[in-house]
Amino acid sequence: MRIVLQRVEEASVEIGTKIKGSIGKGFLILLGIEEEDKEEDIDWLIQKICKLRIFEDDAGKMNLSIQDIKGEILVVSQFTLFASTKKGNRPSFIKAAKPEIAVPLYDSFLSKIKKESGLKIDSGEFGADMKVSLCNDGPVTIWIDSKNRE
């Protein structure tokens, strides 16, 4: 499981002409799921996300977590995080999980992060053509892969 996490002032996801999800200060998380991912990957990532200290304290140091600031989280599925560009010019997405594997894991990620964080969680829609808008704060953008735990 792989995420790109962006610290944002605000973010939203639109499907067609309707806003599906929107948040204020917090995290925009682009979530990619691969065939081998399991619930343990979700649990590890959520712990990392909730404890990641990338918000500034009164001294201006990145020392506060999303929970410390009572931020919000917008999660958007993003199979392209598993793009392979080794051959040719068209990316291959063969490592990305198929919907029958990815959808239950995506739904589990959403319910677990809501329960674990205690924060407002909003989301896009798995498999939909979405337009994502954000105001990146910093900018702070962090890539985390559950397979790189050590």
DSSP file (Angstrom, degrees, kcal/mol; ACC not computed):
  #  RESIDUE AA STRUCTURE BP1 BP2  ACC     N-H-->O    O-->H-N    N-H-->O    O-->H-N    TCO  KAPPA ALPHA  PHI   PSI    X-CA   Y-CA   Z-CA
    1    1 A M              0   0    0      0, 0.0   145,-3.1     0, 0.0   146,-0.4   0.000 360.0 360.0 360.0 139.0    0.0    0.0    0.0
    2    2 A R  E     -AB  32 145A   0     30,-2.4    30,-3.4   143,-0.2     2,-0.4  -0.987 360.0-172.7-135.6 138.8    1.4    3.4   -0.9
    3    3 A I  E     -AB  31 144A   0    141,-3.0   141,-2.4    -2,-0.4     2,-0.5  -0.955  19.7-153.7-129.1 151.9    0.3    6.9   -0.1
    4    4 A V  E     -AB  30 143A   0     26,-1.9    26,-2.8    -2,-0.4     2,-0.5  -0.995  25.3-164.2-115.3 119.5    1.2   10.4   -1.1
    5    5 A L  E     -AB  29 142A   0    137,-3.4   137,-2.9    -2,-0.5     2,-0.5  -0.907   5.9-170.4-110.3 126.5    0.3   12.6    1.8
    6    6 A Q  E     -AB  28 141A   0     22,-2.7    22,-2.4    -2,-0.5     2,-0.5  -0.968  21.5-134.4-119.8 129.8    0.0   16.4    1.4
    7    7 A R  E     -AB  27 140A   0    133,-2.3   130,-3.4    -2,-0.5   133,-0.5  -0.712  39.9-176.0 -78.3 124.0   -0.4   18.9    4.2
    8    8 A V  E     -AB  26 136A   0     18,-2.8    18,-2.2    -2,-0.5   128,-0.2  -0.873  44.9-149.7-127.5 154.3   -3.1   21.2    3.0
    9    9 A E  E    S-     0   0A   0    126,-2.9     2,-0.3     1,-0.4   127,-0.1   0.762  94.8 -16.4 -81.1 -33.2   -5.0   24.3    4.0
   10   10 A E  E     - B   0 135A   0    125,-0.7   125,-2.4    16,-0.1    -1,-0.4  -0.957  65.8-178.4-164.6 156.3   -8.0   22.9    2.2
   11   11 A A  E     -CB  23 134A   0     12,-1.7    12,-2.8    -2,-0.3     2,-0.3  -0.984   1.0-178.3-157.0 154.2   -8.8   20.2   -0.4
   12   12 A S  E     -CB  22 133A   0    121,-2.7   121,-2.7    -2,-0.3     2,-0.4  -0.985  16.4-144.5-151.4 160.1  -11.8   18.9   -2.2
   13   13 A V  E     -CB  21 132A   0      8,-2.6     7,-2.6    -2,-0.3     8,-1.5  -0.999  16.1-162.8-130.2 132.5  -12.7   16.2   -4.7
   14   14 A E  E     -CB  19 131A   0    117,-2.8   117,-2.5    -2,-0.4     2,-0.5  -0.929   7.9-165.8-118.7 136.5  -15.3   16.7   -7.4
   15   15 A I  E >  S-CB  18 130A   0      3,-2.8     3,-2.0    -2,-0.4     2,-0.5  -0.983  73.1 -36.5-121.3 118.4  -17.1   14.1   -9.5
   16   16 A G  T 3  S-     0   0    0    113,-0.5    -2,-0.1    -2,-0.5   115,-0.0  -0.593 126.1 -31.1  66.3-119.2  -18.9   15.5  -12.5
   17   17 A T  T 3  S+     0   0    0     -2,-0.5     2,-0.4     2,-0.1    -1,-0.3   0.259 120.7  92.6-112.2  10.4  -20.2   18.8  -11.2
   18   18 A K  E <  S-C   15   0A   0     -3,-2.0    -3,-2.8     0, 0.0     2,-0.6  -0.877  74.8-125.0-112.7 138.0  -20.7   17.8   -7.6
   19   19 A I  E     -C   14   0A   0     -2,-0.4    -5,-0.3    -5,-0.2     3,-0.1  -0.680  25.5-177.0 -74.0 119.1  -18.3   18.1   -4.7
   20   20 A K  E     -     0   0A   0     -7,-2.6     2,-0.3    -2,-0.6   103,-0.3   0.827  66.8  -1.2 -86.3 -36.8  -18.0   14.6   -3.2
   21   21 A G  E     +C   13   0A   0     -8,-1.5    -8,-2.6   101,-0.1    -1,-0.3  -0.994  61.7 176.8-154.5 148.7  -15.7   15.5   -0.3
   22   22 A S  E     -C   12   0A   0     -2,-0.3     2,-0.3   -10,-0.2   -10,-0.2  -0.990   3.2-176.9-154.3 148.8  -14.0   18.5    1.1
   23   23 A I  E     -C   11   0A   0    -12,-2.8   -12,-1.7    -2,-0.3     3,-0.1  -0.917  17.2-140.6-138.3 163.8  -11.8   19.4    4.1
   24   24 A G  S    S-     0   0    0      1,-0.3    48,-0.1    -2,-0.3   -16,-0.1   0.145  74.4  -6.4 -94.7-140.5  -10.1   22.3    5.7
   25   25 A K  S    S+     0   0    0    -15,-0.1    47,-1.9    46,-0.1    -1,-0.3  -0.294 104.3  65.2 -59.4 130.3   -6.7   22.2    7.3
   26   26 A G  E    S-Ad   8  72A   0    -18,-2.2   -18,-2.8    45,-0.3     2,-0.4  -0.947  83.1 -26.2 162.3-138.0   -5.3   18.7    7.4
   27   27 A F  E     -Ad   7  73A   0     45,-2.3    47,-2.7    -2,-0.3     2,-0.6  -0.938  28.4-157.9-119.6 135.4   -4.1   15.9    5.0
   28   28 A L  E     -Ad   6  74A   0    -22,-2.4   -22,-2.7    -2,-0.4     2,-0.6  -0.972  24.5-164.6 -99.5 122.0   -5.0   15.0    1.4
   29   29 A I  E     -Ad   5  75A   0     45,-3.4    47,-3.0    -2,-0.6     2,-0.6  -0.945  13.7-161.2-115.5 118.6   -4.1   11.4    1.1
   30   30 A L  E     -Ad   4  76A   0    -26,-2.8   -26,-1.9    -2,-0.6     2,-0.5  -0.884  20.8-157.9 -92.4 121.9   -3.8    9.7   -2.3
   31   31 A L  E     -Ad   3  77A   0     45,-2.8    47,-3.2    -2,-0.6     2,-0.4  -0.908  13.3-173.2-115.1 120.4   -4.0    6.0   -1.6
   32   32 A G  E     -A    2   0A   0    -30,-3.4   -30,-2.4    -2,-0.5     2,-0.4  -0.921   6.8-162.1-110.7 137.3   -2.7    3.3   -4.0
   33   33 A I        -     0   0    0     -2,-0.4    64,-2.9   -32,-0.2     2,-0.2  -0.963   3.3-162.3-122.2 132.7   -3.4   -0.4   -3.3
   34   34 A E  B >   -F   96   0B   0     -2,-0.4     3,-1.9    62,-0.3    62,-0.2  -0.709  36.0 -99.2-111.9 167.3   -1.5   -3.3   -4.8
   35   35 A E  T 3  S+     0   0    0     60,-1.3    61,-0.1     1,-0.3    -1,-0.0   0.799 118.2  50.5 -53.0 -38.0   -2.4   -7.0   -5.1
   36   36 A E  T 3  S+     0   0    0     59,-0.2    -1,-0.3     2,-0.0    59,-0.0   0.502  82.0 122.9 -83.8  -3.6   -0.3   -8.2   -2.1
   37   37 A D    <   +     0   0    0     -3,-1.9     2,-0.2     3,-0.1    68,-0.1  -0.248  36.4 179.5 -66.7 146.9   -1.8   -5.6    0.4
   38   38 A K    >>  -     0   0    0     67,-0.0     4,-1.2   -37,-0.0     3,-0.8  -0.767  47.2 -87.7-134.8 177.1   -3.4   -6.8    3.5
   39   39 A E  H 3> S+     0   0    0      1,-0.2     4,-2.6    -2,-0.2     5,-0.2   0.818 122.2  64.5 -59.0 -32.3   -5.1   -5.4    6.6
   40   40 A E  H 3> S+     0   0    0      1,-0.2     4,-2.4     2,-0.2    -1,-0.2   0.857  98.9  53.7 -61.5 -34.1   -1.7   -5.2    8.3
   41   41 A D  H <> S+     0   0    0     -3,-0.8     4,-2.4     2,-0.2    -1,-0.2   0.910 109.5  48.1 -65.1 -42.1   -0.6   -2.6    5.7
   42   42 A I  H  X S+     0   0    0     -4,-1.2     4,-2.7     2,-0.2     5,-0.2   0.950 111.8  49.0 -61.8 -49.5   -3.7   -0.5    6.5
   43   43 A D  H  X S+     0   0    0     -4,-2.6     4,-2.0     1,-0.2    -2,-0.2   0.911 112.9  47.0 -59.7 -44.3   -3.0   -0.7   10.3
   44   44 A W  H  X S+     0   0    0     -4,-2.4     4,-2.1     1,-0.2    -1,-0.2   0.928 113.4  48.2 -64.4 -45.3    0.6    0.3    9.9
   45   45 A L  H  X S+     0   0    0     -4,-2.4     4,-3.0     1,-0.2    -2,-0.2   0.914 109.9  51.6 -62.7 -43.1   -0.1    3.2    7.6
   46   46 A I  H  X S+     0   0    0     -4,-2.7     4,-2.7     1,-0.2     5,-0.2   0.910 109.2  50.2 -63.5 -41.4   -2.9    4.6    9.8
   47   47 A Q  H  X S+     0   0    0     -4,-2.0     4,-1.5    -5,-0.2    -1,-0.2   0.928 113.3  46.9 -60.1 -43.6   -0.6    4.5   12.8
   48   48 A K  H  X S+     0   0    0     -4,-2.1     4,-1.2     2,-0.2    -2,-0.2   0.924 113.4  48.0 -63.7 -45.7    2.1    6.4   10.8
   49   49 A I  H  < S+     0   0    0     -4,-3.0     3,-0.5     1,-0.2    17,-0.4   0.931 112.1  48.4 -61.9 -47.9   -0.4    8.9    9.4
   50   50 A C  H  < S+     0   0    0     -4,-2.7    17,-0.7     1,-0.2    -1,-0.2   0.790 119.1  38.6 -66.9 -27.8   -2.0    9.7   12.8
   51   51 A K  H  < S+     0   0    0     -4,-1.5    -1,-0.2    -5,-0.2     2,-0.2   0.527  81.6 122.4-101.3  -7.4    1.4   10.2   14.6
   52   52 A L     <  -     0   0    0     -4,-1.2     2,-1.2    -3,-0.5    14,-0.5  -0.389  54.0-148.0 -61.9 121.5    3.3   11.9   11.8
   53   53 A R        +     0   0    0     -2,-0.2    12,-0.3     1,-0.2    -1,-0.1  -0.719  50.8 127.2 -98.1  89.2    4.4   15.3   13.2
   54   54 A I        +     0   0    0     -2,-1.2     2,-0.4    10,-0.9    -1,-0.2   0.217  42.5  95.0-128.9  14.3    4.4   17.7   10.3
   55   55 A F  E    S-G   64   0C   0      9,-2.4     9,-2.7    -3,-0.1     8,-2.0  -0.867  79.2-108.1-104.9 144.9    2.4   20.6   11.6
   56   56 A E  E     -G   62   0C   0     -2,-0.4     6,-0.2     6,-0.3     2,-0.1  -0.431  26.1-149.4 -76.6 140.4    4.2   23.6   13.1
   57   57 A D    >   -     0   0    0      4,-2.4     3,-2.0    -2,-0.2    -1,-0.1  -0.218  46.0 -78.1 -88.9-172.1    4.1   24.2   16.9
   58   58 A D  T 3  S+     0   0    0      1,-0.3    -2,-0.1     2,-0.1    -1,-0.0   0.747 132.8  55.5 -63.4 -23.2    4.3   27.7   18.4
   59   59 A A  T 3  S-     0   0    0      2,-0.1    -1,-0.3     1,-0.0     3,-0.1   0.422 119.4-109.5 -88.7   1.0    8.0   27.8   17.8
   60   60 A G  S <  S+     0   0    0     -3,-2.0     2,-0.3     1,-0.3    -2,-0.1   0.600  75.9 132.1  83.1  10.9    7.6   27.1   14.1
   61   61 A K        -     0   0    0     -6,-0.1    -4,-2.4     1,-0.0     2,-1.4  -0.738  70.0-110.1 -96.6 144.9    8.9   23.6   14.2
   62   62 A M  E    S+G   56   0C   0     -2,-0.3    -6,-0.3    -6,-0.2    -9,-0.1  -0.601  74.6 125.1 -70.4  97.6    7.2   20.6   12.7
   63   63 A N  E     +     0   0C   0     -8,-2.0     2,-0.4    -2,-1.4    -1,-0.2   0.361  41.4  84.9-140.4   0.6    6.2   19.0   15.9
   64   64 A L  E     -G   55   0C   0     -9,-2.7    -9,-2.4    -3,-0.2   -10,-0.9  -0.873  60.5-140.1-116.8 145.1    2.5   18.5   15.9
   65   65 A S     >  -     0   0    0     -2,-0.4     4,-1.6   -12,-0.3   -12,-0.2  -0.406  34.0-101.8 -90.8 171.9    0.4   15.6   14.5
   66   66 A I  T  4>S+     0   0    0    -14,-0.5     5,-2.5   -17,-0.4     4,-0.4   0.847 126.0  51.3 -60.5 -35.3   -2.9   15.8   12.7
   67   67 A Q  T >45S+     0   0    0    -17,-0.7     3,-0.6     3,-0.2    -1,-0.2   0.870 103.7  57.7 -71.3 -37.0   -4.6   14.7   15.9
   68   68 A D  T 345S+     0   0    0      1,-0.2    -2,-0.2     2,-0.1    -1,-0.2   0.883 114.6  37.1 -59.5 -38.6   -2.8   17.5   17.9
   69   69 A I  T 3<5S-     0   0    0     -4,-1.6    -1,-0.2   -44,-0.0    -2,-0.2   0.473 107.4-125.2 -93.1  -1.6   -4.3   20.2   15.6
   70   70 A K  T < 5 +     0   0    0     -3,-0.6    -3,-0.2    -4,-0.4    50,-0.1   0.930  51.8 170.7  54.9  48.0   -7.7   18.4   15.2
   71   71 A G      < -     0   0    0     -5,-2.5    49,-0.5    -6,-0.1     2,-0.3   0.009  29.0-115.1 -77.4-173.5   -7.3   18.5   11.4
   72   72 A E  E     -de  26 120A   0    -47,-1.9   -45,-2.3    47,-0.1     2,-0.4  -0.863  18.0-143.0-125.8 159.1   -9.3   16.8    8.7
   73   73 A I  E     -de  27 121A   0     47,-2.4    49,-2.9    -2,-0.3     2,-0.5  -0.987   7.6-166.9-131.6 130.8   -8.4   14.1    6.2
   74   74 A L  E     -de  28 122A   0    -47,-2.7   -45,-3.4    -2,-0.4     2,-0.5  -0.978  13.2-162.2-113.8 121.8   -9.5   13.6    2.6
   75   75 A V  E     -de  29 123A   0     47,-2.4    49,-2.1    -2,-0.5     2,-0.4  -0.904   8.6-178.1-109.5 128.8   -8.7   10.2    1.1
   76   76 A V  E     -d   30   0A   0    -47,-3.0   -45,-2.8    -2,-0.5     2,-0.1  -0.992  27.2-124.4-128.5 125.3   -8.7    9.7   -2.7
   77   77 A S  E     +d   31   0A   0     -2,-0.4     2,-0.2   -47,-0.2   -45,-0.2  -0.435  30.7 179.2 -67.6 141.2   -8.0    6.3   -4.3
   78   78 A Q    >   +     0   0    0    -47,-3.2     3,-1.7    -2,-0.1     4,-0.1  -0.663  17.1 175.9-150.1  84.6   -5.1    6.5   -6.8
   79   79 A F  G >  S+     0   0    0      1,-0.3     3,-1.9    -2,-0.2    -1,-0.1   0.741  75.6  76.8 -64.3 -21.5   -4.1    3.3   -8.6
   80   80 A T  G >  S+     0   0    0      1,-0.3     3,-1.6     2,-0.1    -1,-0.3   0.596  71.4  82.5 -68.6  -8.7   -1.6    5.3  -10.7
   81   81 A L  G <  S+     0   0    0     -3,-1.7    -1,-0.3     1,-0.3    -2,-0.1   0.676  90.7  53.4 -66.1 -14.7    0.7    5.3   -7.6
   82   82 A F  G <  S+     0   0    0     -3,-1.9    13,-0.5    -4,-0.1    -1,-0.3   0.021  80.0 140.9-106.7  26.6    1.7    1.8   -8.8
   83   83 A A    <   -     0   0    0     -3,-1.6     2,-0.5    10,-0.1    10,-0.2  -0.455  40.1-151.4 -67.5 137.5    2.6    2.9  -12.3
   84   84 A S  B     +H   92   0D   0      8,-2.7     8,-2.4    -2,-0.2     3,-0.1  -0.962  18.3 175.6-110.1 128.1    5.7    1.2  -13.8
   85   85 A T        +     0   0    0     -2,-0.5    -1,-0.1     6,-0.2    -2,-0.0   0.049  45.4 112.7-117.5  23.7    7.5    3.3  -16.4
   86   86 A K  S    S+     0   0    0      1,-0.1     2,-0.4     6,-0.1    -1,-0.1   0.884  76.5  41.8 -65.6 -40.1   10.4    0.9  -17.1
   87   87 A K  S    S-     0   0    0      3,-0.1     3,-0.2    -3,-0.1    -1,-0.1  -0.903 113.3 -28.3-114.7 137.5    9.5    0.0  -20.6
   88   88 A G  S    S-     0   0    0     -2,-0.4     0, 0.0     1,-0.2     0, 0.0  -0.028  84.7 -70.7  62.9-162.5    8.2    2.4  -23.3
   89   89 A N  S    S+     0   0    0      2,-0.1    -1,-0.2     1,-0.0    -3,-0.0   0.456 106.1  81.7-112.7  -5.6    6.3    5.6  -22.8
   90   90 A R  S    S-     0   0    0     -3,-0.2    -3,-0.1     1,-0.0    -6,-0.0  -0.908  81.5-123.9-103.6 122.7    2.9    4.2  -21.6
   91   91 A P        -     0   0    0      0, 0.0     2,-0.4     0, 0.0    -6,-0.2  -0.274  16.7-137.5 -63.9 148.3    2.9    3.3  -17.9
   92   92 A S  B     -H   84   0D   0     -8,-2.4    -8,-2.7     1,-0.1     3,-0.2  -0.879  13.9-170.4-103.2 139.3    1.9   -0.1  -16.9
   93   93 A F    >   +     0   0    0     -2,-0.4     3,-1.4   -10,-0.2   -10,-0.1  -0.002  45.3 125.2-115.5  27.0   -0.5   -0.5  -13.9
   94   94 A I  T 3  S+     0   0    0      1,-0.3    -1,-0.1   -10,-0.1   -11,-0.1   0.758  70.7  56.1 -61.7 -26.6   -0.1   -4.3  -13.6
   95   95 A K  T 3  S+     0   0    0    -13,-0.5   -60,-1.3    -3,-0.2    -1,-0.3   0.677  84.4 100.7 -80.5 -16.8    0.9   -4.0   -9.9
   96   96 A A  B <  S-F   34   0B   0     -3,-1.4   -62,-0.3   -14,-0.2   -17,-0.1  -0.463  83.8-107.6 -69.9 138.6   -2.2   -2.1   -8.9
   97   97 A A        -     0   0    0    -64,-2.9   -64,-0.1    -2,-0.2    -1,-0.1  -0.355  30.2-115.7 -67.3 144.0   -4.9   -4.2   -7.3
   98   98 A K    >>  -     0   0    0      1,-0.1     4,-3.0    -3,-0.1     3,-1.9  -0.406  35.4-100.3 -73.2 157.4   -8.0   -5.1   -9.2
   99   99 A P  H 3> S+     0   0    0      0, 0.0     4,-2.4     0, 0.0    -1,-0.1   0.816 119.6  62.9 -52.6 -36.4  -11.3   -3.7   -7.8
  100  100 A E  H 34 S+     0   0    0      1,-0.2    -3,-0.0     2,-0.2    -2,-0.0   0.779 118.3  28.7 -64.3 -23.1  -12.3   -7.0   -6.2
  101  101 A I  H <> S+     0   0    0     -3,-1.9     4,-1.2     2,-0.1    -1,-0.2   0.812 123.6  48.5 -95.2 -44.6   -9.2   -6.7   -3.9
  102  102 A A  H  X S+     0   0    0     -4,-3.0     4,-3.0     1,-0.2     5,-0.2   0.878 102.7  58.3 -70.4 -41.2   -8.8   -2.9   -3.8
  103  103 A V  H  X S+     0   0    0     -4,-2.4     4,-2.8    -5,-0.2     5,-0.2   0.934 107.5  45.6 -61.1 -49.0  -12.4   -1.9   -3.0
  104  104 A P  H  > S+     0   0    0      0, 0.0     4,-2.1     0, 0.0    -1,-0.2   0.893 116.0  47.7 -61.6 -36.1  -12.7   -3.8    0.3
  105  105 A L  H  X S+     0   0    0     -4,-1.2     4,-2.5     2,-0.2    -2,-0.2   0.891 111.6  50.0 -70.5 -38.4   -9.2   -2.6    1.4
  106  106 A Y  H  X S+     0   0    0     -4,-3.0     4,-2.3     2,-0.2    -1,-0.2   0.934 112.4  47.1 -62.2 -47.0  -10.1    1.0    0.4
  107  107 A D  H  X S+     0   0    0     -4,-2.8     4,-2.3    -5,-0.2    -2,-0.2   0.892 112.4  50.2 -62.3 -40.0  -13.4    0.8    2.4
  108  108 A S  H  X S+     0   0    0     -4,-2.1     4,-2.7    -5,-0.2     5,-0.3   0.903 108.1  53.2 -64.9 -41.9  -11.5   -0.8    5.4
  109  109 A F  H  X S+     0   0    0     -4,-2.5     4,-2.6     1,-0.2     5,-0.3   0.934 110.1  48.5 -57.7 -46.9   -8.9    2.0    5.2
  110  110 A L  H  X S+     0   0    0     -4,-2.3     4,-1.7     1,-0.2    -2,-0.2   0.924 114.4  43.7 -61.7 -46.0  -11.6    4.6    5.4
  111  111 A S  H  X S+     0   0    0     -4,-2.3     4,-2.0     1,-0.2    -1,-0.2   0.898 116.0  47.8 -69.8 -37.7  -13.4    3.0    8.4
  112  112 A K  H  X S+     0   0    0     -4,-2.7     4,-3.1     2,-0.2     5,-0.3   0.895 111.2  48.9 -70.5 -39.6  -10.2    2.3   10.3
  113  113 A I  H  X S+     0   0    0     -4,-2.6     4,-2.3    -5,-0.3     6,-0.4   0.871 111.5  50.9 -69.4 -33.5   -8.7    5.8    9.8
  114  114 A K  H  X S+     0   0    0     -4,-1.7     4,-1.8    -5,-0.3     5,-0.2   0.940 115.7  41.5 -65.1 -46.0  -12.0    7.4   11.0
  115  115 A K  H  < S+     0   0    0     -4,-2.0    -2,-0.2     2,-0.2    -1,-0.2   0.932 119.4  43.5 -66.8 -46.8  -12.1    5.2   14.1
  116  116 A E  H  < S+     0   0    0     -4,-3.1    -2,-0.2     1,-0.2    -3,-0.2   0.890 120.7  38.1 -69.3 -40.9   -8.4    5.5   14.9
  117  117 A S  H  < S-     0   0    0     -4,-2.3    -1,-0.2    -5,-0.3    -2,-0.2   0.842  84.8-147.3 -82.3 -33.6   -8.0    9.2   14.3
  118  118 A G     <  +     0   0    0     -4,-1.8     2,-0.2    -5,-0.4    -4,-0.1   0.655  59.4 121.6  71.9  14.9  -11.3   10.4   15.7
  119  119 A L  S    S-     0   0    0     -6,-0.4     2,-0.4    -5,-0.2    -1,-0.3  -0.533  77.2 -81.4-105.0 169.7  -11.2   13.2   13.0
  120  120 A K  E     -e   72   0A   0    -49,-0.5   -47,-2.4    -2,-0.2     2,-0.4  -0.613  49.8-169.1 -69.4 124.9  -13.4   14.3   10.2
  121  121 A I  E     +e   73   0A   0     -2,-0.4     2,-0.3   -49,-0.2   -47,-0.2  -0.980   9.3 175.2-120.3 129.0  -12.7   11.9    7.2
  122  122 A D  E     -e   74   0A   0    -49,-2.9   -47,-2.4    -2,-0.4     2,-0.3  -0.833   8.4-170.0-124.8 167.2  -14.0   12.6    3.8
  123  123 A S  E     -e   75   0A   0   -103,-0.3   -47,-0.2    -2,-0.3  -110,-0.1  -0.963  22.8-122.8-152.2 165.8  -13.3   10.7    0.5
  124  124 A G        -     0   0    0    -49,-2.1     2,-0.4    -2,-0.3   -49,-0.1   0.053  49.0 -89.0 -85.1-153.8  -13.5   10.5   -3.2
  125  125 A E    >   -     0   0    0    -48,-0.1     3,-2.1     3,-0.1     5,-0.0  -0.991  39.7-110.2-128.9 124.5  -15.2    7.5   -4.9
  126  126 A F  T 3  S+     0   0    0     -2,-0.4     3,-0.1     1,-0.3   -48,-0.0  -0.261  99.6   4.1 -55.7 129.9  -13.2    4.4   -5.9
  127  127 A G  T 3  S+     0   0    0      1,-0.3    -1,-0.3   -50,-0.0     2,-0.1   0.348  98.8 129.1  80.7  -5.6  -12.8    4.1   -9.6
  128  128 A A    <   -     0   0    0     -3,-2.1     2,-0.8     1,-0.1    -1,-0.3  -0.422  68.9-110.6 -80.9 156.6  -14.5    7.4  -10.5
  129  129 A D        -     0   0    0     -2,-0.1  -113,-0.5    -3,-0.1     2,-0.3  -0.804  52.8-177.0 -82.9 111.3  -13.0   10.1  -12.7
  130  130 A M  E     -B   15   0A   0     -2,-0.8     2,-0.5  -115,-0.1  -115,-0.2  -0.816  30.9-145.0-119.5 151.4  -12.3   12.8  -10.1
  131  131 A K  E     -B   14   0A   0   -117,-2.5  -117,-2.8    -2,-0.3     2,-0.5  -0.977  22.2-160.4-111.5 120.5  -11.0   16.4  -10.1
  132  132 A V  E     -B   13   0A   0     -2,-0.5     2,-0.4  -119,-0.2  -119,-0.2  -0.890   7.9-173.6-107.7 128.6   -8.9   17.1   -7.0
  133  133 A S  E     +B   12   0A   0   -121,-2.7  -121,-2.7    -2,-0.5     2,-0.3  -0.937  12.7 161.4-118.4 142.8   -8.3   20.6   -5.8
  134  134 A L  E     -B   11   0A   0     -2,-0.4     2,-0.6  -123,-0.2  -123,-0.2  -0.996  39.8-139.8-156.1 157.0   -5.9   21.6   -3.0
  135  135 A C  E     -B   10   0A   0   -125,-2.4  -126,-2.9    -2,-0.3  -125,-0.7  -0.911  33.8-145.3-116.4  98.0   -4.0   24.3   -1.4
  136  136 A N  E     -B    8   0A   0     -2,-0.6     2,-0.7  -128,-0.2  -128,-0.3  -0.465   9.2-139.9 -68.6 129.6   -0.7   22.6   -0.4
  137  137 A D  E    S-     0   0A   0   -130,-3.4     3,-0.5     3,-0.2  -130,-0.2  -0.830  74.9 -14.2 -97.2 112.0    0.6   24.1    2.9
  138  138 A G  E    S-     0   0A   0     -2,-0.7    -1,-0.1     1,-0.3     2,-0.1  -0.572 106.2 -89.6 130.5 -71.1    4.4   24.5    2.9
  139  139 A P  E    S+     0   0A   0      0, 0.0     2,-0.5     0, 0.0    -1,-0.3   0.509  74.0 170.6 -74.4 143.7    4.4   22.7    0.5
  140  140 A V  E     +B    7   0A   0   -133,-0.5  -133,-2.3    -3,-0.5     2,-0.4  -0.979   1.9 164.5-123.5 116.1    4.7   19.5    2.5
  141  141 A T  E     -B    6   0A   0     -2,-0.5     2,-0.4  -135,-0.2  -135,-0.2  -0.994  10.6-174.6-135.0 125.5    4.3   16.3    0.5
  142  142 A I  E     -B    5   0A   0   -137,-2.9  -137,-3.4    -2,-0.4     2,-0.5  -0.975  14.0-150.9-128.8 134.9    5.4   12.9    1.8
  143  143 A W  E     -B    4   0A   0     -2,-0.4     2,-0.4  -139,-0.2  -139,-0.2  -0.895  18.5-179.1-103.5 128.2    5.5    9.5    0.1
  144  144 A I  E     -B    3   0A   0   -141,-2.4  -141,-3.0    -2,-0.5     2,-0.5  -0.997   9.7-169.1-132.8 131.8    5.0    6.4    2.3
  145  145 A D  E >   -B    2   0A   0     -2,-0.4     3,-2.0  -143,-0.2  -143,-0.2  -0.982  19.3-146.0-120.6 126.7    5.0    2.8    1.3
  146  146 A S  T 3  S+     0   0    0   -145,-3.1     3,-0.3    -2,-0.5  -144,-0.1   0.654  99.6  63.2 -66.3 -14.4    3.9    0.1    3.7
  147  147 A K  T 3  S+     0   0    0   -146,-0.4     2,-0.3     1,-0.2    -1,-0.3   0.561  93.9  64.1 -84.9  -8.4    6.4   -2.3    2.2
  148  148 A N    <   +     0   0    0     -3,-2.0    -1,-0.2     1,-0.2    -3,-0.2  -0.474  60.6 134.7-109.4  58.2    9.3    0.0    3.4
  149  149 A R              0   0    0     -2,-0.3    -1,-0.2    -3,-0.3    -2,-0.1   0.701 360.0 360.0 -82.1 -20.3    8.7   -0.3    7.1
  150  150 A E              0   0    0     -3,-0.2    -1,-0.2     0, 0.0    -2,-0.1   0.417 360.0 360.0-115.3 360.0   12.4   -0.9    8.1
